[in-house]
Amino acid sequence: MNLLTNSNKKIKKTAKLNNVRLYEFNLPALITCPFADECKVFCYADKGSYKYKNVVEKYAFNLTLTKNPNEFKKQIQLELDKKRVEYLRIHSSGDFYSLNYLKQWVEIAKNNPNIVFYGYTKSVPLFNSVNLPPNFIFCFSTGGKKDNLIPKGSKKAVIFNNIDELKRANYTDCSVNDIAMVKADKIGLIYH
């Protein structure tokens, strides 16, 4: 089973826009999001194609594999090498559910300094207790239980109702080009 995929529309479009080899790794939504709060109500990863049987089973398989750290890291490394990944979005669905799980990804990133690992998280307390390598770029997504712990000056994502609101607030629109988040500090996404 492929752990790293690139079938998500936004991931496909971003890869094409930037001419890069971009993949993603996902987990089940909500059950792996210990710090989710108001976002649970409108979670895009808890509806639509994310509810298809094959997707649910794949993400459940991914979650089970993460509970076996050595095998998880081995399988991820095999796919990173085989697919010649340049960018890896960790979690279009799901989040860092434990410190141990986050540390597995940090180790993978350290072992692959030429790959950019990026994404969004509400697991602020976990991130505040690890040292991240420069190729591990994460943005704190607001709307979680621990927003008050987001360090000042950190990358922060806010969801807007429309593009006009986003632009008026002077945020970088990352709704279409996912990798734009890597270079921005004030990340804006449109509710969908």
NUBA-227109 format. One record per residue (C-alpha): residue in three letters; z, y, x. Coordinates in steps of 0.05 Angstrom, whole numbers, padded with zeros to 5 digits, always signed. Example, Ala and Ser with C-alpha at 12.3 -4.5 7.8 and 13.67 -1.06 7.14 Angstrom:
% NUBA-227109
ALA+00156-00090+00246 SER+00143-00021+00273 
END
This chain:
% NUBA-227109
MET+00000+00000+00000 ASN-00018+00069+00026 LEU+00044+00111+00036 LEU+00005+00173+00054 THR-00047+00196+00004 ASN-00093+00254-00007 SER-00114+00244-00080 ASN-00075+00304-00108 LYS-00125+00359-00129 LYS-00088+00414-00093 ILE-00081+00373-00029 LYS-00156+00356-00031 LYS-00175+00428-00042 THR-00128+00453+00013 ALA-00155+00402+00063 LYS-00226+00425+00047 LEU-00210+00500+00050 ASN-00177+00492+00118 ASN-00221+00436+00146 VAL-00161+00393+00164 ARG-00137+00321+00154 LEU-00082+00333+00103 TYR-00041+00278+00068 GLU+00022+00275+00027 PHE+00082+00230+00017 ASN+00118+00227-00050 LEU+00180+00200-00084 PRO+00199+00196-00157 ALA+00215+00264-00187 LEU+00284+00282-00211 ILE+00322+00220-00188 THR+00310+00241-00115 CYS+00326+00314-00129 PRO+00402+00320-00124 PHE+00402+00396-00121 ALA+00351+00408-00177 ASP+00376+00452-00234 GLU+00335+00494-00282 CYS+00271+00466-00253 LYS+00284+00398-00285 VAL+00262+00426-00351 PHE+00192+00445-00328 CYS+00182+00398-00269 TYR+00107+00388-00260 ALA+00120+00322-00224 ASP+00154+00293-00285 LYS+00093+00296-00330 GLY+00018+00283-00333 SER-00012+00238-00280 TYR+00056+00231-00246 LYS+00075+00187-00306 TYR+00018+00137-00298 LYS+00044+00067-00286 ASN+00010+00060-00218 VAL+00038+00127-00194 VAL+00109+00110-00219 GLU+00106+00043-00183 LYS+00079+00073-00119 TYR+00133+00126-00115 ALA+00187+00074-00131 PHE+00159+00031-00074 ASN+00162+00092-00028 LEU+00234+00105-00047 THR+00254+00033-00035 LEU+00221+00034+00033 THR+00260+00097+00053 LYS+00324+00057+00045 ASN+00302+00014+00105 PRO+00298+00069+00158 ASN+00268+00028+00215 GLU+00213-00002+00172 PHE+00200+00065+00138 LYS+00191+00101+00204 LYS+00147+00045+00231 GLN+00101+00044+00169 ILE+00095+00120+00168 GLN+00077+00122+00242 LEU+00024+00069+00232 GLU-00009+00110+00177 LEU-00003+00176+00215 ASP-00040+00144+00272 LYS-00092+00107+00230 LYS-00109+00167+00187 ARG-00106+00217+00245 VAL-00063+00263+00203 GLU-00061+00336+00222 TYR-00017+00362+00165 LEU+00031+00323+00122 ARG+00061+00351+00058 ILE+00127+00316+00047 HIS+00139+00312-00028 SER+00093+00340-00079 SER+00140+00298-00121 GLY+00212+00284-00103 ASP+00259+00315-00051 PHE+00306+00298+00006 TYR+00358+00258-00031 SER+00405+00247+00029 LEU+00419+00272+00099 ASN+00400+00204+00128 TYR+00333+00207+00094 LEU+00320+00279+00119 LYS+00338+00257+00190 GLN+00286+00201+00186 TRP+00232+00253+00174 VAL+00259+00299+00228 GLU+00254+00241+00278 ILE+00183+00225+00255 ALA+00164+00299+00265 LYS+00196+00301+00334 ASN+00155+00240+00353 ASN+00091+00273+00328 PRO+00092+00345+00354 ASN+00018+00355+00341 ILE+00025+00343+00266 VAL+00052+00397+00220 PHE+00102+00369+00170 TYR+00114+00417+00113 GLY+00137+00425+00041 TYR+00187+00454-00007 THR+00259+00433-00019 LYS+00320+00449-00060 SER+00363+00407-00013 VAL+00391+00469+00021 PRO+00458+00439+00043 LEU+00422+00382+00079 PHE+00375+00429+00117 ASN+00433+00472+00138 SER+00462+00413+00177 VAL+00402+00392+00220 ASN+00362+00423+00276 LEU+00288+00423+00258 PRO+00231+00417+00307 PRO+00179+00473+00305 ASN+00128+00428+00270 PHE+00175+00415+00212 ILE+00164+00474+00166 PHE+00201+00477+00100 CYS+00211+00529+00047 PHE+00271+00534+00002 SER+00247+00530-00069 THR+00290+00572-00116 GLY+00317+00547-00182 GLY+00365+00496-00152 LYS+00440+00486-00155 LYS+00451+00513-00084 ASP+00406+00575-00082 ASN+00467+00614-00059 LEU+00465+00575+00007 ILE+00394+00595+00025 PRO+00401+00631+00092 LYS+00378+00703+00092 GLY+00309+00709+00124 SER+00290+00638+00107 LYS+00224+00618+00076 LYS+00233+00622+00002 ALA+00189+00602-00056 VAL+00191+00633-00125 ILE+00153+00610-00186 PHE+00117+00665-00225 ASN+00087+00664-00294 ASN+00020+00692-00270 ILE-00018+00718-00209 ASP-00006+00791-00227 GLU+00070+00782-00226 LEU+00064+00746-00160 LYS+00023+00801-00128 ARG+00067+00857-00155 ALA+00127+00823-00122 ASN+00088+00821-00056 TYR+00090+00745-00048 THR+00037+00702-00015 ASP+00000+00661-00066 CYS+00005+00587-00047 SER-00018+00560-00114 VAL-00087+00541-00089 ASN-00082+00537-00013 ASP-00021+00494+00000 ILE-00021+00505+00076 ALA-00015+00581+00066 MET+00060+00567+00059 VAL+00065+00548+00133 LYS+00052+00620+00155 ALA+00084+00659+00098 ASP+00157+00676+00087 LYS+00155+00698+00014 ILE+00118+00642-00022 GLY+00094+00651-00093 LEU+00072+00595-00139 ILE+00045+00600-00209 TYR+00080+00561-00264 HIS+00039+00501-00286 
END
